[in-house]
Amino acid sequence: MNKKIATLVLLTFLALFNFSTVVAQNAYKKPALENKDSWSMIMIPDIQNYVKWGRNQPILELMTAWIEENLDTLNIRMVVCVGDLVQTNEKITKDYDGNQSTQKQWEASAGSFDRLDGKVPYMMATGNHDYSVDREGNRTSRYNEFFHVDKNFLNGKYLVQNARDEQDQQTLANSVYELKDLNGKDYLFMTVEFAPRDTIITWAKNVAAMEQYKDHRIVLLTHSYLSPKDELGDKPSTWLLWEPYQVDGKILKSRGITLPSANNGKQIWEKLVKPAGNIEMVLSGHYSGEGYKEGINDQGKSVHQILFDAQAMGGGGRSGNGGDGWLRILEFFPDNKTVSVRTFSPLFGASPTTQGHAWKTDKRNAYKVVFSE
């Protein structure tokens, strides 16, 4: 064999070896529990870019259909969504930011969860996009119209506490579900509104401090809290007033209007999470990307703070598909300490053509956390 042929054979071998290695690395594995005795929670990121475009709404429906199909396989006991359930709570004139009316967006958002009603409880945070504001920063939302206690009877079954919205209406936007004896541990799942008002921070703090919950583990859900730089939000909480004029295909909007008595991520930590001995996990969205920060509360316990917002993936908000169908699987192991965090796309996982892309395996998207003793 001459030198040129030998070199060609070697290069061919290396190419085939590298190809087989890539194939092996991308070999698809169907989602399954790492420990057969675990239970899991599904975390859905911001969904406004799915519902604001008619073409993207079926992707959100695919995500909830996948959850329904895997309720038993993954022993799913809770589903949470981090907020921004719609792109806009109030605009009726369409512009470059979606082709679905406010009504159609809310219907798509709520309708995509219909298949989970009566099968698993779910908790929906409110995001900034789910509100309208006036020039004084007073908020209104159609949330209660579409996500009420009678929509899913399991939400009502596990609801043990709730507070009121800014219109003094009872709401699930500030609520607590109790799930007892998850592998011998009792849990509270608590959500507080976007940029929670001081009154809601006080309500949540009082609930966490109740004697009947002293041995519960609390998972707190709120929209805006942690950034992709693993830092707590520290800017004033604001939102927009949509002006009644469209110029060059865009509806005019005000400058950010400061919300009165609102709390950002850092304030939520200082006023609510850090003083509580039983809030051990905080889940949030709002900021595009991933984030993780371990904090230590006043009782010396670890608090695992997780950001997940995929709305900029899949092409972004103007022309993309809404977020590539990404969601998070949080598996709670039977030792009551370990949680495995994995990032999966039912959209990519649905076809052999794309299944090699169905998992995010980098350290920002696949990791384990451990609760304190």
C-alpha positions as CSV (number, residue, x, y, z in Angstrom):
1,M,0.0,0.0,0.0
2,N,1.6,3.3,-1.1
3,K,1.7,6.4,1.2
4,K,-1.2,8.2,-0.5
5,I,-3.5,5.2,-0.3
6,A,-2.6,4.6,3.4
7,T,-3.3,8.2,4.2
8,L,-6.7,8.0,2.4
9,V,-7.6,4.9,4.3
10,L,-6.6,6.5,7.6
11,L,-8.7,9.7,6.9
12,T,-11.7,7.6,5.9
13,F,-11.4,5.6,9.1
14,L,-11.2,8.7,11.2
15,A,-14.2,10.2,9.4
16,L,-16.2,7.1,10.0
17,F,-15.1,7.0,13.6
18,N,-16.0,10.6,14.2
19,F,-19.4,10.1,12.5
20,S,-20.2,7.1,14.6
21,T,-19.2,9.0,17.7
22,V,-21.5,11.9,16.9
23,V,-24.3,9.4,16.2
24,A,-23.7,7.7,19.5
25,Q,-23.6,11.0,21.3
26,N,-26.9,12.1,19.7
27,A,-28.6,8.7,20.2
28,Y,-32.2,9.5,21.3
29,K,-33.4,8.3,24.7
30,K,-37.0,8.6,25.4
31,P,-37.7,10.6,28.7
32,A,-37.8,8.3,31.7
33,L,-37.3,8.5,35.4
34,E,-33.7,8.0,36.6
35,N,-35.1,6.3,39.7
36,K,-38.4,4.4,39.4
37,D,-39.6,5.6,42.7
38,S,-39.2,9.3,41.9
39,W,-41.9,11.8,41.1
40,S,-41.6,14.7,38.7
41,M,-42.7,18.3,38.1
42,I,-42.9,19.8,34.6
43,M,-41.8,23.5,34.2
44,I,-43.1,25.3,31.2
45,P,-41.4,28.5,30.2
46,D,-43.0,31.8,28.9
47,I,-45.6,30.9,26.3
48,Q,-46.6,34.2,24.7
49,N,-44.7,33.6,21.5
50,Y,-46.7,30.4,21.0
51,V,-50.1,31.9,21.4
52,K,-49.6,35.2,19.6
53,W,-49.1,33.5,16.2
54,G,-51.8,31.1,15.0
55,R,-49.1,28.9,13.4
56,N,-47.3,28.4,16.7
57,Q,-50.3,27.5,18.9
58,P,-50.2,23.8,17.9
59,I,-46.6,23.6,19.4
60,L,-47.9,24.5,22.8
61,E,-50.7,22.0,22.4
62,L,-48.1,19.4,21.5
63,M,-46.2,20.2,24.7
64,T,-49.3,19.7,26.9
65,A,-50.3,16.6,24.9
66,W,-46.8,15.2,25.7
67,I,-47.3,15.9,29.3
68,E,-50.6,14.1,29.3
69,E,-49.0,11.1,27.6
70,N,-46.2,10.9,30.2
71,L,-48.2,11.5,33.4
72,D,-47.7,7.9,34.5
73,T,-44.3,7.3,32.8
74,L,-42.7,10.2,34.7
75,N,-45.0,10.2,37.6
76,I,-45.9,13.8,37.0
77,R,-47.5,15.3,40.1
78,M,-47.4,19.0,39.3
79,V,-47.1,21.3,36.2
80,V,-46.1,24.9,36.5
81,C,-45.8,27.7,33.9
82,V,-43.7,30.7,34.7
83,G,-46.0,33.3,33.2
84,D,-46.5,35.6,30.2
85,L,-49.5,33.5,29.2
86,V,-50.3,35.9,26.4
87,Q,-48.4,38.5,24.5
88,T,-50.8,41.3,25.4
89,N,-53.8,41.6,27.8
90,E,-55.4,44.5,26.0
91,K,-54.4,45.3,22.4
92,I,-57.2,44.8,19.9
93,T,-55.4,46.4,16.9
94,K,-52.9,43.9,15.5
95,D,-49.3,44.9,14.6
96,Y,-46.0,43.2,13.8
97,D,-46.1,41.4,17.2
98,G,-48.5,38.6,16.4
99,N,-51.6,37.9,14.4
100,Q,-53.9,36.8,17.1
101,S,-56.3,39.1,19.0
102,T,-56.2,39.3,22.8
103,Q,-59.2,37.1,23.0
104,K,-57.7,34.5,20.8
105,Q,-54.5,34.5,22.7
106,W,-56.2,33.9,26.1
107,E,-58.3,31.2,24.5
108,A,-55.3,29.4,23.1
109,S,-53.4,29.7,26.4
110,A,-56.2,28.3,28.5
111,G,-57.3,25.8,25.8
112,S,-53.9,24.2,25.6
113,F,-54.2,23.2,29.2
114,D,-57.7,21.7,28.8
115,R,-56.3,18.3,28.2
116,L,-54.7,18.3,31.7
117,D,-57.8,19.2,33.5
118,G,-58.8,16.5,35.9
119,K,-55.6,14.7,35.4
120,V,-52.9,16.7,37.1
121,P,-52.8,20.0,39.0
122,Y,-51.1,23.0,37.3
123,M,-50.1,26.4,38.6
124,M,-49.9,29.4,36.2
125,A,-47.9,32.4,37.2
126,T,-48.8,35.9,35.9
127,G,-46.2,37.7,33.8
128,N,-45.9,41.3,32.8
129,H,-47.6,40.6,29.5
130,D,-50.7,39.3,31.3
131,Y,-51.5,42.8,32.6
132,S,-52.7,46.1,31.4
133,V,-51.7,49.3,33.3
134,D,-52.9,52.9,33.5
135,R,-50.7,55.9,33.8
136,E,-50.5,55.4,37.5
137,G,-49.3,51.9,37.2
138,N,-52.6,50.3,38.4
139,R,-53.0,46.8,36.8
140,T,-55.8,44.7,35.4
141,S,-55.8,41.3,33.9
142,R,-58.1,38.8,32.2
143,Y,-56.3,36.0,34.0
144,N,-59.2,35.2,36.4
145,E,-61.5,34.8,33.4
146,F,-59.5,32.0,31.8
147,F,-57.6,30.4,34.8
148,H,-60.2,30.1,37.6
149,V,-60.6,27.5,40.3
150,D,-63.3,25.6,38.5
151,K,-61.3,25.0,35.3
152,N,-59.4,22.1,36.7
153,F,-61.0,20.5,39.7
154,L,-57.6,19.2,40.9
155,N,-56.5,22.8,41.3
156,G,-59.4,23.3,43.6
157,K,-58.8,20.1,45.4
158,Y,-55.2,21.0,46.4
159,L,-55.8,24.8,46.9
160,V,-55.3,25.6,50.5
161,Q,-54.5,29.4,50.5
162,N,-55.0,32.3,48.2
163,A,-55.0,36.1,48.1
164,R,-56.6,38.8,46.0
165,D,-55.5,40.7,42.9
166,E,-55.3,44.5,42.5
167,Q,-59.1,44.6,41.9
168,D,-59.6,42.9,45.2
169,Q,-60.8,39.7,43.4
170,Q,-60.0,36.2,44.7
171,T,-57.4,34.8,42.3
172,L,-55.2,31.8,41.6
173,A,-52.4,34.3,40.6
174,N,-51.6,34.4,44.3
175,S,-52.3,30.9,45.6
176,V,-50.9,27.9,47.4
177,Y,-51.5,24.2,46.6
178,E,-50.7,21.5,49.2
179,L,-49.5,18.0,48.0
180,K,-48.9,15.7,50.9
181,D,-46.7,12.6,51.2
182,L,-44.7,12.9,48.0
183,N,-42.3,10.1,49.0
184,G,-43.0,10.9,52.6
185,K,-42.5,14.7,52.2
186,D,-45.2,17.3,52.3
187,Y,-45.0,20.2,49.7
188,L,-46.5,23.6,49.2
189,F,-46.5,25.0,45.7
190,M,-46.9,28.8,46.0
191,T,-47.2,31.4,43.3
192,V,-47.1,35.2,43.6
193,E,-48.1,37.7,40.9
194,F,-45.6,39.4,38.6
195,A,-43.7,42.1,40.6
196,P,-45.7,41.2,43.7
197,R,-47.2,44.1,45.7
198,D,-46.1,44.5,49.3
199,T,-49.4,43.1,50.5
200,I,-48.8,39.9,48.6
201,I,-45.3,39.6,49.9
202,T,-46.7,39.9,53.4
203,W,-49.5,37.4,52.7
204,A,-46.9,34.8,51.3
205,K,-44.6,35.4,54.2
206,N,-47.4,34.8,56.7
207,V,-48.5,31.6,54.9
208,A,-44.9,30.2,55.0
209,A,-44.7,31.0,58.7
210,M,-47.8,29.1,59.6
211,E,-47.3,26.4,62.2
212,Q,-49.2,23.8,60.1
213,Y,-46.6,24.3,57.3
214,K,-43.4,24.3,59.3
215,D,-42.3,20.9,58.1
216,H,-43.4,21.4,54.5
217,R,-41.0,22.2,51.6
218,I,-42.2,25.2,49.6
219,V,-41.6,25.6,45.9
220,L,-42.2,29.3,45.0
221,L,-43.2,30.3,41.5
222,T,-43.0,33.8,40.2
223,H,-42.4,35.4,36.8
224,S,-39.5,37.9,37.1
225,Y,-36.8,37.0,39.6
226,L,-33.5,35.6,38.4
227,S,-31.5,36.7,35.3
228,P,-29.4,34.6,32.8
229,K,-26.3,36.1,34.6
230,D,-27.5,34.2,37.7
231,E,-28.3,37.5,39.4
232,L,-31.5,38.6,41.2
233,G,-33.4,41.3,39.3
234,D,-32.7,44.7,41.0
235,K,-34.4,47.2,38.7
236,P,-37.7,48.9,39.4
237,S,-40.7,46.9,38.2
238,T,-42.4,48.6,35.3
239,W,-44.9,47.9,32.5
240,L,-46.2,49.5,29.3
241,L,-49.3,51.4,28.3
242,W,-50.2,50.7,24.7
243,E,-51.1,54.0,22.9
244,P,-54.1,54.0,20.5
245,Y,-52.0,54.8,17.4
246,Q,-50.3,52.5,14.9
247,V,-47.3,54.0,13.0
248,D,-45.4,52.1,10.3
249,G,-47.0,48.8,11.4
250,K,-46.2,49.2,15.1
251,I,-48.6,50.2,17.9
252,L,-47.0,53.0,20.0
253,K,-46.2,52.3,23.6
254,S,-45.4,54.4,26.6
255,R,-42.2,54.5,28.5
256,G,-42.1,52.0,31.3
257,I,-44.6,52.9,34.0
258,T,-43.5,52.1,37.5
259,L,-45.8,49.8,39.3
260,P,-46.6,51.0,42.8
261,S,-45.6,48.9,45.8
262,A,-44.1,46.3,43.5
263,N,-41.1,44.1,44.4
264,N,-38.3,42.9,42.1
265,G,-36.3,39.7,42.4
266,K,-33.8,41.0,45.0
267,Q,-36.7,42.4,47.1
268,I,-38.6,39.1,46.9
269,W,-35.4,37.3,48.2
270,E,-34.8,39.8,51.0
271,K,-38.4,40.1,52.2
272,L,-39.9,36.7,51.6
273,V,-37.5,33.9,50.6
274,K,-34.4,34.5,52.7
275,P,-36.3,34.9,56.1
276,A,-38.4,31.7,55.5
277,G,-36.9,28.4,56.5
278,N,-39.1,26.3,54.3
279,I,-39.0,28.1,50.9
280,E,-36.3,25.9,49.3
281,M,-36.8,26.4,45.6
282,V,-37.8,29.4,43.4
283,L,-38.8,29.0,39.7
284,S,-39.0,31.9,37.3
285,G,-39.0,33.1,33.7
286,H,-39.2,36.5,32.0
287,Y,-35.5,36.8,31.1
288,S,-34.7,34.8,28.0
289,G,-32.2,32.0,28.7
290,E,-31.3,29.8,31.6
291,G,-30.0,30.6,35.1
292,Y,-29.3,29.0,38.4
293,K,-28.3,30.5,41.8
294,E,-28.0,28.7,45.1
295,G,-28.8,31.0,48.0
296,I,-28.6,30.4,51.8
297,N,-31.5,31.4,53.8
298,D,-31.6,32.7,57.4
299,Q,-31.8,29.2,58.7
300,G,-28.7,28.1,56.8
301,K,-30.6,26.0,54.3
302,S,-29.9,26.0,50.5
303,V,-32.5,27.7,48.3
304,H,-32.3,26.5,44.6
305,Q,-33.3,29.4,42.3
306,I,-33.9,28.4,38.7
307,L,-34.6,30.5,35.6
308,F,-35.9,29.0,32.4
309,D,-37.3,31.0,29.5
310,A,-37.0,29.6,26.0
311,Q,-39.1,32.2,24.2
312,A,-36.0,33.5,22.2
313,M,-35.2,30.0,20.9
314,G,-36.7,28.7,17.7
315,G,-36.1,32.0,15.9
316,G,-37.3,34.5,18.5
317,G,-40.6,36.4,18.9
318,R,-41.2,38.1,15.6
319,S,-40.8,35.3,13.1
320,G,-39.8,32.2,15.2
321,N,-41.8,29.2,16.3
322,G,-42.3,30.3,19.9
323,G,-39.5,28.4,21.7
324,D,-38.8,25.1,20.0
325,G,-41.1,23.3,22.4
326,W,-38.6,23.3,25.2
327,L,-39.7,22.4,28.8
328,R,-38.0,21.3,32.0
329,I,-38.4,17.9,33.7
330,L,-37.6,18.2,37.4
331,E,-37.3,14.7,38.9
332,F,-37.5,14.6,42.7
333,F,-35.7,11.5,44.0
334,P,-37.0,9.3,46.8
335,D,-34.2,10.4,49.1
336,N,-36.1,13.7,49.4
337,K,-32.9,15.6,48.8
338,T,-31.9,15.2,45.2
339,V,-33.6,16.9,42.2
340,S,-32.5,16.2,38.6
341,V,-33.1,19.1,36.2
342,R,-33.4,18.1,32.5
343,T,-34.4,20.1,29.4
344,F,-36.4,18.4,26.7
345,S,-38.3,19.3,23.6
346,P,-41.4,17.2,22.7
347,L,-41.4,19.0,19.4
348,F,-37.9,17.6,18.4
349,G,-38.6,14.4,20.2
350,A,-41.7,13.7,18.0
351,S,-39.7,12.8,14.8
352,P,-36.8,10.5,14.2
353,T,-35.5,13.3,11.9
354,T,-35.0,15.7,14.9
355,Q,-34.7,13.4,17.9
356,G,-31.0,13.9,18.1
357,H,-31.7,17.5,19.1
358,A,-34.5,16.7,21.7
359,W,-32.2,17.1,24.8
360,K,-30.1,20.0,26.0
361,T,-27.2,18.3,27.7
362,D,-24.9,21.3,28.6
363,K,-24.4,22.1,32.3
364,R,-26.9,25.0,32.2
365,N,-29.7,22.7,31.1
366,A,-28.9,19.3,32.7
367,Y,-27.8,19.2,36.4
368,K,-28.7,18.0,39.8
369,V,-29.4,20.0,43.0
370,V,-29.5,18.8,46.6
371,F,-31.7,20.1,49.3
372,S,-30.3,20.7,52.8
373,E,-31.0,18.1,55.5
